Amino acid sequence: MKRYLLLIIINFLFINCDSKKEGSIELNNKIADSDFTFSTWTGAGNTFNKKNWEKKISYYDSLGISEILVGGSPEILRKIIPIADKKNIKVHGWMWTLNRPGDTIANKNADWYAVNRNGDNSLDYRAYVDYYQWLSPFHPEARNHIINNAKKLMEVKGLASVHLDYVRFPDVILGADLQPKYNIVQKTEMPEYDYGYHPLAREEFKRIFNKDPQDFENPELSTEWRQFRLNAITTLVNEIIAIAHSKDKKVTAAVFPFPEMSRQMVRQAWNDWNLDQAYPMLYHNFYRENINWIGFATKQGVNDVDFPIISGLNSGALRDPEDLKKAILISRKNGAKGISIFTADGLTKEQQAVFVELSKSIKSELK
């Protein structure tokens, strides 16, 4: 049975991933060319407090934020949406996709988890941090579990989108500024951080190419092996999107800065996804880059896809209000249809003032 299901998955892996239009919601239902939105990621926690959410929504509204990406259960999201509707704020359901820390269903099935080049299972060996517990996109039952999680969000009435995050493999290469924090120097693709070697993946790759990637002396040089893993993520995402679109629901995703960088760092080819909108996380400080890099990465993403881009910004790296202002304006200049801040919940008074100023001035300009 597993062999049969795996063959179905592999058929998906070799479908042309460039068909952006097929089965997608038309662009005029996504975001108008004249729009520029301000949004934020935020967590809902495990309990709902109406007064707290009324206060939060009013705060977001005061900053000019019109969309929020909320990590929480479908039950809590259903309670937040009516409060947000009163302020004309859209709510997206923020979903951790392949990284599933504490997933009580998944952790009963060790064979669902991703495997690195050393043969370590992600449930037992957790790269970098304890909450890195990654499912394998090659395991049929793990894929079904992920798709069912997305389906639950699709049933939430009034949800702006199912917002996918951690929809990739673990970082094979960390950003330059993050490596010292974990006492790591990564000059090559090290086996303990190189994932995608699930037994089912190796078996199918060997069937097709008559080679076991485990035997590669330099697996990073095999374009077939990289593409094989990229396709596993892409087909999973596009399957979720196809289901969502059949229910007249949208799908968005938080992704790495631009597709070529994403392929190298986390095996994520998001320019092959049929998304309604993408939120590349342009956290320039992670890569020891300047604010101009935010503009470069934004433009690269805009050039690589035919759906809208929202530039994701890191509030902690933009404490200087002038830096924050420049990051927002350079994102817009390079084609972003908005920005999303991680996170608006802890903005300083000076940062809040930038949001108020720019949200009003841009809105006025676009009228």
C-alpha positions in Angstrom: 0.0 0.0 0.0 2.8 2.4 0.9 4.5 1.6 -2.3 1.4 2.4 -4.3 0.9 5.7 -2.4 4.6 6.6 -3.0 4.2 6.1 -6.7 1.2 8.5 -6.7 3.4 11.1 -5.0 6.3 10.6 -7.4 3.9 11.1 -10.3 3.3 14.5 -8.8 7.0 15.1 -8.5 7.6 15.0 -12.2 4.6 17.2 -13.2 5.7 20.4 -14.8 6.0 22.8 -11.9 5.9 25.9 -14.1 2.1 26.0 -14.7 1.3 29.1 -12.7 -2.2 29.7 -14.2 -3.8 26.3 -14.1 -6.3 26.0 -11.3 -5.4 29.3 -9.7 -7.6 32.1 -8.6 -7.5 35.0 -11.1 -5.2 37.9 -10.3 -8.1 40.3 -10.0 -9.3 38.3 -7.0 -5.9 38.6 -5.3 -4.8 42.2 -4.8 -5.3 45.3 -6.8 -2.3 46.9 -8.5 -3.0 50.1 -6.6 -3.0 48.5 -3.2 -0.1 48.6 -0.7 -0.9 46.8 2.5 0.6 46.8 6.0 0.4 43.6 7.9 1.9 41.6 10.8 2.4 38.1 12.0 1.1 37.4 15.5 0.3 34.4 17.7 -3.1 33.6 19.2 -1.9 31.2 21.9 -4.0 28.4 23.2 -6.8 30.4 24.8 -9.1 33.2 23.6 -9.7 36.4 25.5 -12.2 38.7 23.7 -11.1 41.9 25.5 -7.4 41.3 24.7 -8.2 40.8 21.0 -10.4 43.8 20.9 -7.4 45.8 22.2 -5.0 44.2 19.8 -7.2 44.8 16.8 -7.6 48.4 17.7 -3.9 48.8 18.1 -3.2 47.3 14.7 -5.9 49.5 13.2 -4.3 52.6 14.7 -1.0 51.7 12.9 -2.7 51.3 9.5 -2.4 47.5 9.6 -5.2 46.0 7.5 -4.1 42.3 7.5 -2.9 40.0 10.3 -1.4 36.5 9.9 -2.5 34.7 13.0 -1.0 31.4 14.4 -3.9 29.7 16.2 -6.4 26.9 16.1 -9.4 27.1 13.7 -11.6 27.5 16.8 -9.7 30.6 18.0 -9.5 32.1 14.5 -13.3 31.9 14.2 -13.6 34.1 17.3 -11.0 36.6 16.1 -12.4 37.2 12.7 -15.7 39.0 13.8 -13.6 41.4 15.9 -11.2 42.1 13.0 -14.1 42.5 10.6 -15.3 45.5 12.6 -12.0 47.3 11.7 -11.9 45.9 8.1 -8.8 43.9 9.0 -8.4 40.6 7.2 -7.3 37.5 9.1 -5.0 34.8 7.6 -4.5 31.4 9.3 -0.8 31.1 9.9 0.1 27.3 9.7 3.4 25.6 10.6 3.5 23.1 7.7 6.4 20.7 7.8 8.0 21.8 11.0 5.6 20.3 13.6 6.9 20.6 17.2 4.7 18.9 19.7 2.4 17.5 17.1 0.7 14.7 19.2 -0.5 12.8 16.1 2.7 13.0 14.1 5.0 12.1 17.0 3.4 8.7 17.4 4.8 7.9 13.9 8.6 8.2 13.9 8.7 7.1 10.2 6.9 10.3 9.2 9.8 12.5 10.0 12.6 13.8 7.8 15.9 12.1 7.7 19.4 13.7 7.3 22.4 12.4 5.4 23.7 10.7 8.6 20.5 8.8 8.8 19.2 10.7 11.8 15.4 11.1 12.2 14.2 14.7 12.9 12.0 13.5 15.8 15.1 12.3 17.6 17.9 14.5 16.2 16.8 18.1 16.2 19.0 20.3 14.1 19.8 23.7 15.7 16.9 24.0 18.1 14.6 21.6 20.0 11.5 22.9 18.2 12.9 21.7 14.8 10.8 18.6 14.3 10.3 18.2 10.6 8.0 15.8 8.8 9.1 14.3 5.5 7.3 15.4 2.3 8.1 11.9 0.9 6.0 10.0 3.4 2.4 9.6 2.1 0.8 9.6 5.6 2.8 12.6 6.7 1.7 14.4 3.6 -2.0 13.5 4.3 -1.6 14.8 7.8 -0.3 18.1 6.6 -3.0 18.4 4.0 -5.7 17.6 6.6 -4.3 20.4 8.8 -4.7 22.8 5.9 -8.2 21.6 5.2 -9.3 22.4 8.7 -8.2 26.0 8.2 -10.0 26.1 4.8 -13.3 25.5 6.7 -12.9 28.7 8.7 -15.5 31.2 7.3 -14.1 34.6 6.4 -10.4 33.5 6.6 -8.4 35.6 4.1 -6.0 32.7 3.3 -4.3 29.6 4.6 -0.9 31.0 5.3 1.8 28.3 5.0 5.1 28.6 7.0 8.0 26.3 7.5 7.1 24.7 4.1 10.6 23.5 3.3 13.4 21.3 4.6 15.5 22.3 7.6 18.2 24.9 6.9 21.1 23.2 5.2 23.0 26.5 5.5 22.1 29.0 8.2 22.4 32.8 7.6 25.9 34.1 8.4 24.7 36.0 11.5 22.9 32.9 12.9 25.8 30.5 12.7 27.8 32.0 15.6 24.7 31.8 17.8 24.7 28.0 17.5 28.5 27.8 17.5 28.5 26.5 13.9 30.7 27.2 10.9 29.0 26.1 7.7 31.3 26.4 4.7 29.9 23.3 3.1 26.6 21.3 3.2 27.2 19.3 6.3 25.5 15.9 6.6 23.8 16.5 9.9 21.9 19.5 8.4 21.3 18.1 4.9 17.8 16.6 4.9 15.6 14.7 2.4 17.2 11.2 2.8 14.0 9.5 3.9 14.2 5.8 3.0 11.2 6.2 0.7 12.9 9.1 -1.1 16.2 7.1 -1.5 14.3 4.1 -2.8 12.4 6.0 -5.4 15.4 8.1 -6.5 17.4 4.8 -7.0 14.5 3.3 -9.0 14.6 6.2 -11.4 18.3 7.0 -11.6 19.9 3.7 -10.5 21.8 5.7 -7.8 21.4 6.0 -4.1 22.0 9.6 -3.0 23.4 8.3 0.2 26.4 7.1 -1.7 27.1 10.5 -3.3 30.5 11.9 -2.3 29.3 15.4 -3.1 25.5 15.3 -3.1 25.3 19.1 -3.4 26.7 18.7 -7.0 23.8 16.5 -8.1 21.2 18.8 -9.7 18.9 15.8 -10.0 19.0 15.0 -6.3 18.3 18.7 -5.5 15.5 19.0 -7.9 14.0 15.7 -6.7 13.7 17.2 -3.2 12.5 20.6 -4.4 9.7 18.8 -6.3 8.6 17.0 -3.1 7.9 20.3 -1.4 6.4 21.9 -4.5 3.9 19.2 -5.2 2.8 19.2 -1.6 2.2 22.9 -1.7 0.4 22.8 -5.1 -1.8 20.0 -3.9 -2.9 22.1 -0.9 -3.5 25.1 -3.2 -5.6 23.0 -5.7 -7.8 21.8 -2.8 -8.1 25.3 -1.4 -9.0 26.8 -4.8 -11.6 24.2 -5.3 -13.2 25.5 -2.2 -12.7 29.2 -3.3 -10.1 29.7 -0.6 -6.7 31.4 -1.1 -3.2 30.2 -0.1 -0.3 32.4 0.8 3.1 31.5 2.2 6.0 32.8 4.3 9.1 32.0 2.3 12.9 32.5 2.2 14.1 35.8 0.6 14.1 34.9 -3.1 13.8 31.6 -5.0 17.4 31.0 -5.9 18.6 31.7 -2.4 15.7 29.5 -1.1 16.7 26.6 -3.2 20.2 26.6 -1.9 19.5 27.2 1.8 16.3 25.2 2.5 15.3 23.3 -0.7 12.4 25.7 -1.4 11.5 26.6 -5.0 8.6 28.9 -4.3 8.6 30.3 -7.8 7.1 27.0 -8.9 4.2 27.3 -6.5 0.7 28.4 -7.6 0.3 30.8 -4.7 -2.1 33.7 -4.4 0.6 35.8 -2.5 4.0 35.3 -1.0 5.7 36.8 2.0 9.5 36.5 1.6 11.1 37.0 5.0 13.7 39.7 4.2 15.4 39.6 7.5 18.6 41.3 6.3 20.4 41.1 9.6 20.4 37.3 9.4 22.6 37.5 6.4 24.7 40.5 7.5 23.2 42.6 4.7 22.2 46.2 4.5 18.8 47.7 3.9 19.4 48.0 0.2 19.5 44.2 0.1 15.8 44.3 1.1 15.1 46.1 -2.2 17.3 43.7 -4.2 15.6 40.6 -2.7 12.1 42.2 -3.2 12.8 42.9 -6.8 14.2 39.5 -7.5 11.1 37.8 -6.0 8.8 40.2 -8.0 10.7 39.3 -11.2 10.6 35.5 -10.5 6.8 35.1 -10.0 3.5 36.2 -11.3 1.7 36.6 -8.0 2.0 39.5 -5.5 4.9 39.8 -3.1 4.6 41.2 0.4 8.1 42.0 1.9 8.5 40.5 5.3 10.5 42.8 7.7 12.1 42.1 11.1 11.2 44.8 13.6 14.1 43.9 15.8 16.6 44.7 13.0 14.9 48.0 12.2 14.9 49.7 15.6 16.0 52.9 14.0 12.8 54.5 12.7 14.7 55.8 9.7 15.8 52.3 8.8 12.3 51.0 9.2 11.0 53.8 6.9 13.7 53.1 4.3 12.9 49.4 4.4 9.2 50.0 3.8 9.8 52.5 1.0 12.5 50.4 -0.8 10.2 47.4 -0.7 7.4 49.4 -2.4 9.9 50.9 -4.9 11.0 47.5 -6.0 7.5 46.1 -6.6 6.2 44.8 -3.3 2.4 45.1 -2.8 2.9 45.6 0.9 5.0 44.8 3.9 4.5 42.5 6.8 6.3 43.1 10.1 7.5 40.4 12.5 6.1 41.6 14.7 3.9 44.7 15.4 3.2 43.5 18.9 6.6 44.9 20.2 7.1 48.0 18.2 8.6 51.0 19.9 6.7 54.4 19.9 9.1 55.6 17.2 8.5 52.6 15.0 4.7 52.9 15.5 5.0 56.5 14.3 6.6 55.3 11.1 3.7 52.9 10.5 1.1 55.7 11.1 3.0 58.2 8.9 3.6 55.8 5.9 0.2 54.0 6.0 -1.6 57.4 5.8 0.7 59.0 3.2 0.7 55.9 0.9 -3.0 55.5 1.2 -3.5 59.2 0.4 -1.1 58.9 -2.6 -3.0 55.9 -4.0 -6.4 57.6 -3.9 
